[in-house]
Amino acid sequence: MQFTSNGAIAAGCSHNSCQGKRWPDFRDAVEPGWRGNAGARQGGHDQANGAYQERHEENRSNGAKPAHRLKLQRVSDITAQRITWLWRGYVPLGELALLVAGGGVGKTRINFELAVRVAAGLPLPDGSWSCLGVGPAGVLIVTSENDPAKIVRPQLEATARHLLGNDAAKVKYCLDHIFVVEGVEIPAADGLSITTALNFPRDLESFKAACKEKGIKLTIFDPLISYTSADIKVIDQLDVRRFLDPLAATARELEMAILATIHFSKRADGEFVNRVSGSRQYTDTARSVLSVLVGGQEEDGTIRRWLASATLNLGKTPPAWSFFVDTVEHPAFDDEKVGIIRWDYARDGLDADELERELQAARESTRHGFEAAADELRRRLVGLWMSTPRPQSVTASQLETWRTEIDVADKTWTKAKNAVGIKTRATARGGEWAARLDEVPFLRGYQPPTSD
């Protein structure tokens, strides 16, 4: 017989005399009278419930009011207000917005770009102005993934230099309006203090006071989930609302935008709002959910990316913006590079889910085009291999002629050549480049198909 910490009993016995007995029979042996105690406990519950019913009937009969009272307001007494925006259609003021994406797609650089534009009082990427008006505003960056000295400062400074024309005074003025959280000071014994990590909902009032003091109008959490207290279960709906609702209320109170980064879950299909790591309450609470998507590779080897709206509860879907990540000189070290955003063009009325389907179709088309090009390349190589006399190699100029005849892009042709195993090299010093046919894997030992 075992007794667990919560009072439960596990029992079992192999004696012949104990066959047919159940756990209440064993409990009789160690806790005589427990059945009566259980009845008393049940009677206590019934008695308490009866007392509640009696009080309820008494209050109803004598007209007594309940201790709690709903506060109601007539809709006709409510004054309509405009929706205000940090970036119209993308990041609302006084609300929570999410930036949802996988790793390494450029979401942190987008955060830094917005931070610099707000802190420097610049227009937004589409040329529009924030409802904050012209002039700088405070920005708070709360990040657990990016080192302030190694990542945050260099990338913010490089972005500021790019947007402000390398004007050192303007760059410093901009960076003076951007803050990072080092930690939270908590009083300790003997007048000392200890510094701990920011933690919600514990540090909500401290967070609010700091934002008021520094005039913060944009707070960036990267990632949001790092700042929940240990007792918050990120997949539990009620716990997540206990964490998010006070943050959203703070944004409304301070007329401040909160842009929070959150990662995808392991689920790879379905709509974007259903792929967010943790509870669905994250996307339900946010008024705007943005996502970063990766497009195809351009002819120069750069990767086109997109910033698109996954859902917006405050208006129509804004345009999807394409951008590239360019490398520029590190502001402190000449032998290093950092990445900045270069915006390209926008497409109207295209949300993240529609854009993803389009990009996937383009990838499928490219894949099929590459496979067709590889098949045609194999067919032409077989023609050379079976010709008499057999040439030893195929020249680079001949391969280029084939590419033109097949009408495929350089990038697709390069992939096809790699798949087939074509490797060109100089045949002699200063001579034309060529690929030896006997070094092409599928040609070695090739036998033509036999006809019936």
HUNOR-V706992 format. One record per residue. RES is the residue in one small letter. SS is DSSP state (~ for helix, > for strand, _ for the rest). PHI is phi in whole degrees, 0 to 359 (NA if undefined). PSI is psi in whole degrees, -180 to 180 (none if undefined). Layout:
res=RES ss=SS phi=PHI psi=PSI
res=RES ss=SS phi=PHI psi=PSI
This chain:
res=m ss=_ phi=NA psi=135
res=q ss=> phi=235 psi=143
res=f ss=> phi=246 psi=121
res=t ss=_ phi=272 psi=168
res=s ss=_ phi=294 psi=-23
res=n ss=_ phi=267 psi=10
res=g ss=_ phi=94 psi=-4
res=a ss=_ phi=285 psi=156
res=i ss=> phi=237 psi=131
res=a ss=> phi=249 psi=130
res=a ss=_ phi=218 psi=151
res=g ss=_ phi=192 psi=150
res=c ss=_ phi=207 psi=144
res=s ss=_ phi=254 psi=5
res=h ss=_ phi=296 psi=143
res=n ss=~ phi=300 psi=-35
res=s ss=~ phi=290 psi=-15
res=c ss=~ phi=261 psi=0
res=q ss=_ phi=297 psi=138
res=g ss=_ phi=88 psi=-9
res=k ss=_ phi=275 psi=147
res=r ss=_ phi=247 psi=178
res=w ss=~ phi=300 psi=-32
res=p ss=~ phi=298 psi=-31
res=d ss=~ phi=293 psi=-40
res=f ss=~ phi=293 psi=-38
res=r ss=~ phi=293 psi=-31
res=d ss=~ phi=303 psi=-34
res=a ss=~ phi=287 psi=-30
res=v ss=~ phi=253 psi=-16
res=e ss=_ phi=220 psi=72
res=p ss=_ phi=302 psi=139
res=g ss=_ phi=83 psi=5
res=w ss=~ phi=297 psi=-27
res=r ss=~ phi=295 psi=-39
res=g ss=~ phi=293 psi=-38
res=n ss=~ phi=297 psi=-41
res=a ss=~ phi=298 psi=-40
res=g ss=~ phi=297 psi=-38
res=a ss=~ phi=295 psi=-40
res=r ss=~ phi=296 psi=-42
res=q ss=~ phi=294 psi=-37
res=g ss=~ phi=296 psi=-35
res=g ss=~ phi=297 psi=-43
res=h ss=~ phi=298 psi=-44
res=d ss=~ phi=296 psi=-38
res=q ss=~ phi=294 psi=-43
res=a ss=~ phi=295 psi=-41
res=n ss=~ phi=296 psi=-38
res=g ss=~ phi=295 psi=-39
res=a ss=~ phi=296 psi=-41
res=y ss=~ phi=298 psi=-44
res=q ss=~ phi=297 psi=-38
res=e ss=~ phi=295 psi=-43
res=r ss=~ phi=296 psi=-41
res=h ss=~ phi=300 psi=-45
res=e ss=~ phi=294 psi=-39
res=e ss=~ phi=295 psi=-45
res=n ss=~ phi=297 psi=-37
res=r ss=~ phi=291 psi=-35
res=s ss=~ phi=283 psi=-35
res=n ss=~ phi=262 psi=4
res=g ss=_ phi=77 psi=15
res=a ss=_ phi=295 psi=142
res=k ss=_ phi=271 psi=149
res=p ss=_ phi=293 psi=157
res=a ss=_ phi=296 psi=-35
res=h ss=_ phi=258 psi=145
res=r ss=_ phi=225 psi=133
res=l ss=_ phi=289 psi=139
res=k ss=_ phi=262 psi=120
res=l ss=_ phi=247 psi=151
res=q ss=_ phi=223 psi=137
res=r ss=_ phi=290 psi=136
res=v ss=~ phi=299 psi=-34
res=s ss=~ phi=294 psi=-18
res=d ss=~ phi=270 psi=-6
res=i ss=_ phi=273 psi=129
res=t ss=_ phi=273 psi=124
res=a ss=_ phi=295 psi=143
res=q ss=_ phi=231 psi=150
res=r ss=_ phi=287 psi=150
res=i ss=_ phi=283 psi=129
res=t ss=_ phi=252 psi=152
res=w ss=> phi=229 psi=140
res=l ss=> phi=283 psi=-46
res=w ss=> phi=224 psi=110
res=r ss=_ phi=304 psi=126
res=g ss=_ phi=89 psi=-14
res=y ss=_ phi=239 psi=-55
res=v ss=> phi=233 psi=105
res=p ss=> phi=280 psi=150
res=l ss=_ phi=279 psi=147
res=g ss=_ phi=73 psi=17
res=e ss=_ phi=218 psi=170
res=l ss=> phi=261 psi=130
res=a ss=> phi=237 psi=148
res=l ss=> phi=245 psi=145
res=l ss=> phi=243 psi=108
res=v ss=> phi=251 psi=128
res=a ss=> phi=191 psi=167
res=g ss=_ phi=280 psi=-175
res=g ss=_ phi=278 psi=146
res=g ss=_ phi=75 psi=22
res=v ss=_ phi=255 psi=-7
res=g ss=_ phi=111 psi=10
res=k ss=~ phi=293 psi=-36
res=t ss=~ phi=294 psi=-38
res=r ss=~ phi=292 psi=-33
res=i ss=~ phi=296 psi=-44
res=n ss=~ phi=303 psi=-46
res=f ss=~ phi=293 psi=-36
res=e ss=~ phi=298 psi=-46
res=l ss=~ phi=295 psi=-39
res=a ss=~ phi=301 psi=-45
res=v ss=~ phi=294 psi=-43
res=r ss=~ phi=297 psi=-39
res=v ss=~ phi=289 psi=-44
res=a ss=~ phi=292 psi=-28
res=a ss=~ phi=265 psi=-6
res=g ss=_ phi=70 psi=35
res=l ss=_ phi=266 psi=160
res=p ss=_ phi=294 psi=163
res=l ss=_ phi=281 psi=172
res=p ss=_ phi=304 psi=-31
res=d ss=_ phi=272 psi=6
res=g ss=_ phi=91 psi=-8
res=s ss=_ phi=281 psi=166
res=w ss=_ phi=249 psi=148
res=s ss=_ phi=293 psi=155
res=c ss=_ phi=292 psi=-8
res=l ss=_ phi=289 psi=-17
res=g ss=_ phi=87 psi=-176
res=v ss=_ phi=281 psi=136
res=g ss=_ phi=126 psi=159
res=p ss=_ phi=285 psi=156
res=a ss=_ phi=220 psi=157
res=g ss=> phi=285 psi=144
res=v ss=> phi=232 psi=135
res=l ss=> phi=243 psi=126
res=i ss=> phi=251 psi=121
res=v ss=> phi=245 psi=102
res=t ss=> phi=225 psi=137
res=s ss=_ phi=251 psi=-6
res=e ss=_ phi=258 psi=-18
res=n ss=_ phi=238 psi=123
res=d ss=_ phi=294 psi=129
res=p ss=~ phi=302 psi=-39
res=a ss=~ phi=277 psi=-34
res=k ss=~ phi=268 psi=-28
res=i ss=~ phi=241 psi=-55
res=v ss=~ phi=296 psi=-56
res=r ss=~ phi=299 psi=-51
res=p ss=~ phi=301 psi=-43
res=q ss=~ phi=288 psi=-38
res=l ss=~ phi=296 psi=-43
res=e ss=~ phi=293 psi=-41
res=a ss=~ phi=297 psi=-41
res=t ss=~ phi=295 psi=-42
res=a ss=~ phi=296 psi=-41
res=r ss=~ phi=298 psi=-42
res=h ss=~ phi=296 psi=-44
res=l ss=~ phi=279 psi=-23
res=l ss=_ phi=250 psi=15
res=g ss=_ phi=66 psi=33
res=n ss=_ phi=59 psi=26
res=d ss=_ phi=281 psi=108
res=a ss=~ phi=301 psi=-40
res=a ss=~ phi=294 psi=-42
res=k ss=~ phi=292 psi=-37
res=v ss=~ phi=297 psi=-45
res=k ss=~ phi=296 psi=-41
res=y ss=~ phi=300 psi=-40
res=c ss=~ phi=296 psi=-51
res=l ss=~ phi=294 psi=-25
res=d ss=_ phi=295 psi=-20
res=h ss=_ phi=261 psi=7
res=i ss=> phi=245 psi=132
res=f ss=> phi=235 psi=152
res=v ss=> phi=240 psi=157
res=v ss=_ phi=268 psi=119
res=e ss=_ phi=276 psi=-30
res=g ss=_ phi=160 psi=-170
res=v ss=> phi=236 psi=123
res=e ss=> phi=278 psi=128
res=i ss=> phi=239 psi=127
res=p ss=> phi=301 psi=142
res=a ss=_ phi=233 psi=-173
res=a ss=~ phi=293 psi=158
res=d ss=~ phi=60 psi=31
res=g ss=~ phi=75 psi=6
res=l ss=_ phi=272 psi=177
res=s ss=> phi=216 psi=157
res=i ss=> phi=239 psi=151
res=t ss=> phi=252 psi=125
res=t ss=> phi=238 psi=173
res=a ss=_ phi=287 psi=150
res=l ss=_ phi=300 psi=139
res=n ss=_ phi=212 psi=124
res=f ss=> phi=249 psi=143
res=p ss=_ phi=272 psi=2
res=r ss=_ phi=305 psi=-43
res=d ss=_ phi=259 psi=22
res=l ss=~ phi=300 psi=-46
res=e ss=~ phi=294 psi=-38
res=s ss=~ phi=295 psi=-42
res=f ss=~ phi=299 psi=-46
res=k ss=~ phi=297 psi=-43
res=a ss=~ phi=296 psi=-41
res=a ss=~ phi=294 psi=-40
res=c ss=~ phi=294 psi=-39
res=k ss=~ phi=296 psi=-45
res=e ss=~ phi=297 psi=-41
res=k ss=~ phi=264 psi=2
res=g ss=_ phi=65 psi=41
res=i ss=> phi=287 psi=129
res=k ss=> phi=241 psi=-8
res=l ss=> phi=219 psi=120
res=t ss=> phi=246 psi=129
res=i ss=> phi=248 psi=121
res=f ss=> phi=256 psi=125
res=d ss=> phi=218 psi=98
res=p ss=_ phi=267 psi=163
res=l ss=~ phi=296 psi=-39
res=i ss=~ phi=294 psi=-17
res=s ss=~ phi=289 psi=-12
res=y ss=~ phi=247 psi=22
res=t ss=> phi=272 psi=147
res=s ss=_ phi=290 psi=162
res=a ss=_ phi=298 psi=-26
res=d ss=_ phi=273 psi=1
res=i ss=_ phi=270 psi=119
res=k ss=_ phi=270 psi=116
res=v ss=_ phi=289 psi=-9
res=i ss=_ phi=255 psi=1
res=d ss=_ phi=265 psi=126
res=q ss=~ phi=298 psi=-46
res=l ss=~ phi=293 psi=-40
res=d ss=~ phi=296 psi=-43
res=v ss=~ phi=296 psi=-40
res=r ss=~ phi=293 psi=-33
res=r ss=~ phi=296 psi=-26
res=f ss=~ phi=274 psi=-44
res=l ss=~ phi=278 psi=-39
res=d ss=~ phi=302 psi=-45
res=p ss=~ phi=296 psi=-34
res=l ss=~ phi=295 psi=-45
res=a ss=~ phi=297 psi=-39
res=a ss=~ phi=295 psi=-38
res=t ss=~ phi=295 psi=-41
res=a ss=~ phi=301 psi=-42
res=r ss=~ phi=293 psi=-43
res=e ss=~ phi=298 psi=-41
res=l ss=~ phi=266 psi=1
res=e ss=_ phi=49 psi=52
res=m ss=_ phi=238 psi=143
res=a ss=> phi=272 psi=134
res=i ss=> phi=246 psi=118
res=l ss=> phi=248 psi=113
res=a ss=> phi=245 psi=130
res=t ss=> phi=275 psi=138
res=i ss=> phi=216 psi=147
res=h ss=> phi=267 psi=162
res=f ss=> phi=287 psi=153
res=s ss=_ phi=280 psi=-178
res=k ss=_ phi=288 psi=-15
res=r ss=_ phi=291 psi=129
res=a ss=_ phi=252 psi=1
res=d ss=_ phi=235 psi=177
res=g ss=_ phi=87 psi=179
res=e ss=_ phi=292 psi=156
res=f ss=~ phi=301 psi=-41
res=v ss=~ phi=293 psi=-18
res=n ss=~ phi=266 psi=0
res=r ss=_ phi=254 psi=5
res=v ss=> phi=289 psi=137
res=s ss=_ phi=294 psi=131
res=g ss=_ phi=97 psi=-155
res=s ss=_ phi=285 psi=150
res=r ss=_ phi=296 psi=-16
res=q ss=~ phi=297 psi=-22
res=y ss=~ phi=299 psi=-51
res=t ss=~ phi=284 psi=-25
res=d ss=~ phi=288 psi=-35
res=t ss=~ phi=285 psi=-38
res=a ss=_ phi=291 psi=140
res=r ss=_ phi=274 psi=-20
res=s ss=> phi=220 psi=132
res=v ss=> phi=237 psi=118
res=l ss=> phi=253 psi=158
res=s ss=> phi=216 psi=153
res=v ss=> phi=251 psi=128
res=l ss=> phi=240 psi=149
res=v ss=> phi=258 psi=125
res=g ss=> phi=267 psi=-148
res=g ss=> phi=267 psi=175
res=q ss=> phi=272 psi=133
res=e ss=_ phi=280 psi=173
res=e ss=_ phi=298 psi=-31
res=d ss=_ phi=275 psi=6
res=g ss=_ phi=91 psi=-8
res=t ss=_ phi=284 psi=155
res=i ss=> phi=257 psi=123
res=r ss=> phi=278 psi=134
res=r ss=> phi=236 psi=165
res=w ss=> phi=225 psi=140
res=l ss=> phi=252 psi=118
res=a ss=> phi=224 psi=156
res=s ss=> phi=274 psi=125
res=a ss=> phi=275 psi=-38
res=t ss=> phi=201 psi=145
res=l ss=> phi=218 psi=120
res=n ss=_ phi=266 psi=4
res=l ss=_ phi=241 psi=12
res=g ss=_ phi=163 psi=-168
res=k ss=_ phi=282 psi=160
res=t ss=_ phi=297 psi=126
res=p ss=_ phi=282 psi=167
res=p ss=_ phi=298 psi=150
res=a ss=> phi=272 psi=131
res=w ss=> phi=253 psi=130
res=s ss=> phi=268 psi=149
res=f ss=> phi=205 psi=165
res=f ss=> phi=236 psi=158
res=v ss=> phi=255 psi=110
res=d ss=> phi=264 psi=152
res=t ss=> phi=259 psi=136
res=v ss=> phi=228 psi=171
res=e ss=> phi=296 psi=141
res=h ss=_ phi=295 psi=134
res=p ss=_ phi=294 psi=-18
res=a ss=_ phi=244 psi=-28
res=f ss=_ phi=232 psi=119
res=d ss=_ phi=294 psi=-25
res=d ss=_ phi=267 psi=11
res=e ss=_ phi=233 psi=161
res=k ss=> phi=235 psi=155
res=v ss=> phi=228 psi=162
res=g ss=> phi=258 psi=142
res=i ss=> phi=228 psi=163
res=i ss=> phi=273 psi=136
res=r ss=> phi=238 psi=110
res=w ss=> phi=284 psi=145
res=d ss=> phi=246 psi=-82
res=y ss=> phi=214 psi=167
res=a ss=> phi=243 psi=155
res=r ss=> phi=234 psi=124
res=d ss=_ phi=286 psi=147
res=g ss=_ phi=64 psi=27
res=l ss=_ phi=241 psi=111
res=d ss=_ phi=273 psi=176
res=a ss=~ phi=296 psi=-39
res=d ss=~ phi=293 psi=-43
res=e ss=~ phi=295 psi=-42
res=l ss=~ phi=296 psi=-41
res=e ss=~ phi=297 psi=-42
res=r ss=~ phi=298 psi=-39
res=e ss=~ phi=293 psi=-44
res=l ss=~ phi=295 psi=-38
res=q ss=~ phi=295 psi=-40
res=a ss=~ phi=296 psi=-38
res=a ss=~ phi=294 psi=-39
res=r ss=~ phi=295 psi=-40
res=e ss=~ phi=296 psi=-41
res=s ss=~ phi=297 psi=-42
res=t ss=~ phi=296 psi=-41
res=r ss=~ phi=297 psi=-44
res=h ss=~ phi=294 psi=-38
res=g ss=~ phi=296 psi=-40
res=f ss=~ phi=294 psi=-42
res=e ss=~ phi=295 psi=-41
res=a ss=~ phi=296 psi=-40
res=a ss=~ phi=295 psi=-40
res=a ss=~ phi=294 psi=-40
res=d ss=~ phi=297 psi=-43
res=e ss=~ phi=293 psi=-37
res=l ss=~ phi=296 psi=-42
res=r ss=~ phi=299 psi=-43
res=r ss=~ phi=300 psi=-42
res=r ss=~ phi=288 psi=-36
res=l ss=~ phi=294 psi=-39
res=v ss=~ phi=298 psi=-39
res=g ss=~ phi=301 psi=-42
res=l ss=~ phi=294 psi=-44
res=w ss=~ phi=298 psi=-35
res=m ss=~ phi=269 psi=-5
res=s ss=_ phi=285 psi=160
res=t ss=_ phi=233 psi=126
res=p ss=_ phi=288 psi=155
res=r ss=_ phi=282 psi=125
res=p ss=_ phi=289 psi=154
res=q ss=_ phi=278 psi=-25
res=s ss=> phi=208 psi=170
res=v ss=> phi=240 psi=129
res=t ss=> phi=281 psi=160
res=a ss=~ phi=297 psi=-36
res=s ss=~ phi=292 psi=-36
res=q ss=~ phi=294 psi=-41
res=l ss=~ phi=297 psi=-38
res=e ss=~ phi=292 psi=-37
res=t ss=~ phi=298 psi=-43
res=w ss=~ phi=299 psi=-43
res=r ss=~ phi=301 psi=-42
res=t ss=~ phi=294 psi=-41
res=e ss=~ phi=293 psi=-39
res=i ss=~ phi=286 psi=-25
res=d ss=_ phi=66 psi=62
res=v ss=_ phi=234 psi=158
res=a ss=_ phi=289 psi=158
res=d ss=~ phi=305 psi=-44
res=k ss=~ phi=297 psi=-43
res=t ss=~ phi=293 psi=-40
res=w ss=~ phi=294 psi=-40
res=t ss=~ phi=298 psi=-43
res=k ss=~ phi=296 psi=-39
res=a ss=~ phi=295 psi=-43
res=k ss=~ phi=297 psi=-41
res=n ss=~ phi=296 psi=-39
res=a ss=~ phi=294 psi=-37
res=v ss=~ phi=283 psi=-29
res=g ss=_ phi=103 psi=26
res=i ss=_ phi=280 psi=124
res=k ss=_ phi=230 psi=109
res=t ss=_ phi=269 psi=148
res=r ss=> phi=210 psi=163
res=a ss=> phi=292 psi=130
res=t ss=_ phi=282 psi=-27
res=a ss=_ phi=202 psi=167
res=r ss=_ phi=301 psi=116
res=g ss=_ phi=80 psi=-1
res=g ss=_ phi=276 psi=174
res=e ss=_ phi=287 psi=147
res=w ss=> phi=283 psi=147
res=a ss=> phi=206 psi=165
res=a ss=> phi=242 psi=127
res=r ss=> phi=289 psi=132
res=l ss=~ phi=292 psi=-34
res=d ss=~ phi=285 psi=-3
res=e ss=~ phi=259 psi=-2
res=v ss=_ phi=278 psi=117
res=p ss=~ phi=308 psi=-47
res=f ss=~ phi=285 psi=-17
res=l ss=~ phi=280 psi=-26
res=r ss=_ phi=293 psi=122
res=g ss=_ phi=78 psi=14
res=y ss=_ phi=293 psi=135
res=q ss=_ phi=236 psi=128
res=p ss=_ phi=294 psi=149
res=p ss=_ phi=296 psi=143
res=t ss=_ phi=267 psi=146
res=s ss=_ phi=265 psi=148
res=d ss=_ phi=292 psi=none
